[in-house]
Each structure stands twice: as structure tokens, then as C-alpha cells.
Amino acid sequence: MIDRFKCWLRLAGFCAMLGTGVVTPAETLTVLTEEFPPYNYTDHGSLTGFSTEVVRAVLQEAKIDGVFQSQPWARAYETAQNAEGVLIYSIARSAQREKLFKWVGQIAPTQFYLFSLPKRQLEFTQLEQAKSYQIATVNEDVGEQFLISKGFKKGENLQSSVKYELNYEKLKHGRVDLWVMTELVAAYLVRQAGDDPAQHLARSYAIRELSDDGLYMAFGAKTPDALVERLRKALATIKTNGSYDALKKKWL
């Protein structure tokens, strides 16, 4: 009878942990991202980058294991949005996405621009002025979603790709006029192509609506609030104990 009572207590304790969103040692979180250097990218078969290291630090602080996967953005976005307990990063927070995800917190600063080639001397005071030009985007990326919400259209003034590096090639070779991208990623990809960002990129228009809030880690709306809150607390901890600032110094 005593042994049965002890087993019942252990079972009750396990169920209580599940009810509070605690991830047990035998469980792991699926963590999805994309190739978006220097925030997240694959190097010699392993995911690395500033955001990746921040997410790993958050999970370590929360004592949760994570299985990291890099996928095309549209696939990662759809999976995280519709699944329970799947974490996604680095994801921009926008009005369109607000209710689709539960937002853990900001993990990286960012600044979005419409970039052009310096020799084109394209500058806009209003986004509407860019509608007569061809713009390189990535499928379901926040830049593409934002432009579509402002009346731009795929196949007309938006040329969508599945890889970010393809868009710099389009811009460089004159197949598009503009490229919507964050400043750090644009500079990184230009350097990877063997070019100098100062000589090959011009900021034609700053997209402030996408830049003020930075990049986030988030769960789909089906994820229990307790799990989301656990990671929020872990993120807050690494931001106050110096770990986050050390990673910024290393990467940015």
C-alpha cells in the first residue's frame, strides 16, 4: 500500500510539472530558424551566429534541451505557427504576426532598409515611391510581408527568392533595383560575395516600422503560457547577468 502511495505521489508530481509547462529532462524543444547570417547560419555543419548563441543561453538558463534545425523560412514559419511547443527565431514582430505567436522576447537589434546600388542614386522620402521599381524579397520573410501589406505585389514589383544570398546577386547584376534586408545581414552577404558593402550598397529607404522592435524568439499560439513564461524569465536573466552583453560584444 505504501509503495502504491509513493507511486501515486510521483505520478501526481509529474502531472503537476506538465501542467506548469515544465519540460522534463527526457524532453526537448524543437527549435527552428533559417540561414540568416550573422544572426543564425550553418558553419561546418553546426548552427551558430549571434541569435543562435542567445537562444542556446536562454535554454541553458531555463534548463531545457533544444534540437536546432535550419529550414527555408516559409517552412519554419508555418511549422512554428501551427505546432505546439516549437520555438522559432530570429523572427521580426509585426502587426500581421502579433496574434499568430506568443512572443518570448527580443534577442537581437536590427535595422531594415531598401538597399540599392550606389551608382543608381535611388533615394525615397516615401515608401510609395518604390512601387515603380523591382524589389528582391524572400518568401514569407517579414520584409516581403510588410511590402505586400503596403500594396506591393509578387510578380509585379516583388521578386521572391528562397535564399537571402540570391537577392544580392540579383541586385548586383541589375536584375532588381532594390533589396529589402537588415543592415547586418546585407553587409555580411556582400562581404561573403567578396565585395565591400561601402562600395556596393546604398541605403535608399529606412523601414522604421520593421526596425524599432528588433528580432525575437517566439512560439506558436498553441503553446502553453507557462512554457513561454519560463523562457521569458530565462531571457531576462541572461540580459541582467551580463551573458547577453558578452554575446553582443562577440558578434556585433
TADAMO-V210008 format. One record per run of one state. SS is the DSSP state (hx for helix, st for strand, lp for the rest). FROM is the first residue (numbers start at 1). LEN is the number of residues. Records with the same first field share a line. If there is no record, write none. Layout:
SS=FROM-LEN + FROM-LEN
This chain:
lp=1-1 + 20-8 + 34-2 + 37-3 + 44-2 + 49-1 + 63-2 + 71-2 + 83-3 + 93-5 + 109-3 + 117-1 + 121-6 + 133-2 + 139-3 + 150-4 + 155-3 + 162-2 + 173-5 + 193-4 + 201-1 + 207-1 + 212-3 + 221-4 + 241-2 + 252-1
hx=2-18 + 50-13 + 73-10 + 98-3 + 118-3 + 127-6 + 142-8 + 164-9 + 183-10 + 197-4 + 208-4 + 225-16 + 243-9
st=28-6 + 36-1 + 40-4 + 46-3 + 65-6 + 86-7 + 101-8 + 112-5 + 135-4 + 154-1 + 158-4 + 178-5 + 202-5 + 215-6
